[in-house]
């Protein structure tokens, strides 16, 4: 069984079933990709999910989940430093 993105990203036992996104904004620093933060804003995210305790993660999935959280924290710090 393939783990859901919600399980990998958030370490929640959820499986996305249906969803809608009203608005997606991307701020991509094309001239400074290696040093500036890329900002993704999701507005009006509505998602239907079910609890799924049968999802098993590999050690690589667990590592990726933790790395995603750390990357998110770092991106937020960079955005605040840039005044966004």
SULUR-V293224 format. One record per residue. N is the residue number from 1. RES is the residue in one letter. PHI is phi in whole degrees, 0 to 359 (none if undefined). NEAR is the number of other ideal C-beta (glycine too) atoms within 12 Angstrom. Layout:
BEGIN
N&RES&PHI&NEAR, N&RES&PHI&NEAR
END
This chain:
BEGIN
1&X&none&13, 2&X&277&14, 3&X&290&26, 4&X&281&28, 5&X&298&21, 6&X&296&26, 7&X&292&30, 8&X&290&28, 9&X&288&22, 10&X&249&22, 11&X&60&22, 12&X&253&23, 13&X&280&19, 14&X&241&24, 15&X&236&24, 16&X&292&24, 17&X&250&15, 18&X&204&11, 19&X&195&18, 20&X&212&15, 21&X&237&15, 22&X&285&12, 23&X&210&13, 24&X&236&14, 25&X&241&15, 26&X&240&13, 27&X&243&18, 28&X&249&13, 29&X&279&17, 30&X&305&10, 31&X&274&8, 32&X&214&13, 33&X&301&10, 34&X&284&9, 35&X&239&11, 36&X&252&18, 37&X&284&26, 38&X&266&23, 39&X&248&21, 40&X&241&20, 41&X&245&17, 42&X&251&16, 43&X&244&12, 44&X&71&13, 45&X&274&17, 46&X&239&15, 47&X&225&20, 48&X&261&14, 49&X&221&21, 50&X&238&18, 51&X&285&16, 52&X&222&20, 53&X&279&12, 54&X&272&15, 55&X&283&27, 56&X&247&16, 57&X&258&25, 58&X&281&15, 59&X&303&10, 60&X&293&12, 61&X&297&22, 62&X&296&19, 63&X&296&15, 64&X&297&21, 65&X&299&26, 66&X&294&19, 67&X&294&17, 68&X&299&21, 69&X&295&19, 70&X&297&14, 71&X&297&18, 72&X&296&20, 73&X&298&15, 74&X&296&16, 75&X&297&22, 76&X&295&17, 77&X&296&14, 78&X&296&21, 79&X&297&20, 80&X&295&13, 81&X&295&13, 82&X&276&17, 83&X&86&8, 84&X&262&18
END
